[in-house]
Amino acid sequence: MSIPETSRFVRLHVELVVEVDDADAVTKAALRRVAQDPDMPEGERAYTESVVTDDTAEALAYLVDPSDLVRDVPGVELVHASWSSEQADYDPDSPDWALGEDDEADDDEEEEAGLR
């Protein structure tokens, strides 16, 4: 029996729930970043300013860059990143918010498909 080759690619799942105590501060920070972005076309700038002003979750998504998590990790090159944010009704006591449950379901599906 041969040992299967290990992929050099790793999918890193990160899920964060944050509490926004000052939505105005988040919005202002996002607007500052939009204003300071030299590569953003003016038409896109007006749209982005509107979106981050209207939705705190979008403002936060504009401020948080998941590539920052691995930027300084030696021996790692970011190949792909995507992220989104949304308002959530968070209840820390609810079993729906238990960490890792989705991962276990994914593991079970991978095992059934013969991927693990």
C-alpha positions as CSV (number, residue, x, y, z in Angstrom):
1,M,0.0,0.0,0.0
2,S,1.5,3.4,-1.0
3,I,1.3,6.5,1.0
4,P,-0.9,9.1,-0.8
5,E,0.8,12.3,-1.7
6,T,-0.2,15.2,0.5
7,S,-1.5,18.3,-1.2
8,R,0.5,21.5,-0.8
9,F,-2.8,23.4,-0.6
10,V,-4.7,23.9,2.7
11,R,-8.2,25.3,3.0
12,L,-8.3,27.3,6.2
13,H,-11.8,27.9,7.5
14,V,-12.2,30.9,9.8
15,E,-15.5,32.2,11.1
16,L,-15.7,35.2,13.3
17,V,-18.6,36.8,15.1
18,V,-17.9,40.3,16.3
19,E,-20.0,42.7,18.3
20,V,-20.1,46.2,16.9
21,D,-20.3,48.6,19.9
22,D,-19.9,51.7,17.7
23,A,-21.3,51.4,14.2
24,D,-20.5,55.1,13.5
25,A,-16.8,54.5,14.2
26,V,-16.8,51.4,11.9
27,T,-18.5,53.4,9.1
28,K,-16.1,56.4,9.5
29,A,-13.1,54.1,9.4
30,A,-14.4,52.4,6.2
31,L,-15.1,55.8,4.6
32,R,-11.6,56.9,5.4
33,R,-10.1,53.8,3.8
34,V,-12.3,54.3,0.7
35,A,-11.1,57.9,0.4
36,Q,-7.5,56.9,0.8
37,D,-7.6,54.1,-1.9
38,P,-5.7,55.5,-4.8
39,D,-6.6,52.6,-7.1
40,M,-10.4,53.0,-6.8
41,P,-12.2,54.5,-9.8
42,E,-14.4,57.5,-8.9
43,G,-17.6,55.7,-10.0
44,E,-16.8,52.8,-7.8
45,R,-15.8,55.1,-4.9
46,A,-19.2,56.7,-4.8
47,Y,-20.9,53.3,-4.8
48,T,-18.7,51.9,-2.1
49,E,-19.2,55.0,0.1
50,S,-22.9,54.5,-0.2
51,V,-22.8,50.8,0.6
52,V,-20.5,51.2,3.7
53,T,-22.6,54.1,4.9
54,D,-25.9,52.2,4.6
55,D,-24.7,48.8,6.1
56,T,-22.3,48.4,9.0
57,A,-21.6,44.8,8.0
58,E,-20.4,45.9,4.6
59,A,-18.3,48.6,6.2
60,L,-16.7,46.0,8.4
61,A,-16.1,43.6,5.4
62,Y,-14.4,46.5,3.7
63,L,-12.1,47.0,6.7
64,V,-11.2,43.4,7.4
65,D,-8.9,41.6,5.0
66,P,-8.5,37.9,5.6
67,S,-5.2,37.9,3.7
68,D,-3.7,39.7,6.8
69,L,-4.0,36.4,8.7
70,V,-1.3,34.8,6.6
71,R,0.6,37.7,5.1
72,D,3.6,37.3,7.5
73,V,3.5,33.5,7.8
74,P,6.8,32.1,6.5
75,G,6.6,29.5,3.7
76,V,2.9,30.4,2.9
77,E,1.6,32.1,-0.2
78,L,-2.1,33.1,-0.3
79,V,-3.6,31.6,-3.4
80,H,-7.3,32.5,-3.0
81,A,-9.4,34.4,-0.4
82,S,-13.0,35.3,-0.2
83,W,-15.2,36.7,2.6
84,S,-18.5,38.2,3.3
85,S,-20.3,39.7,6.3
86,E,-23.9,39.9,7.3
87,Q,-25.9,41.1,10.3
88,A,-26.6,38.1,12.6
89,D,-28.9,37.5,15.5
90,Y,-26.3,36.0,17.8
91,D,-27.3,34.0,20.9
92,P,-24.2,32.5,22.6
93,D,-26.4,30.1,24.5
94,S,-28.1,28.7,21.3
95,P,-26.8,25.3,20.0
96,D,-27.0,26.8,16.5
97,W,-24.0,28.9,17.3
98,A,-21.7,26.1,18.6
99,L,-18.4,26.3,16.9
100,G,-17.2,23.4,14.8
101,E,-20.5,21.7,14.2
102,D,-20.5,22.6,10.4
103,D,-16.9,21.2,10.2
104,E,-18.1,17.9,11.6
105,A,-20.9,17.7,9.1
106,D,-18.4,18.5,6.3
107,D,-16.0,15.8,7.6
108,D,-18.8,13.2,7.6
109,E,-19.7,14.1,4.0
110,E,-16.1,13.9,2.9
111,E,-15.8,10.4,4.5
112,E,-19.0,9.2,2.8
113,A,-17.6,10.5,-0.5
114,G,-14.3,8.7,0.1
115,L,-12.3,11.9,0.3
116,R,-10.9,11.3,3.7
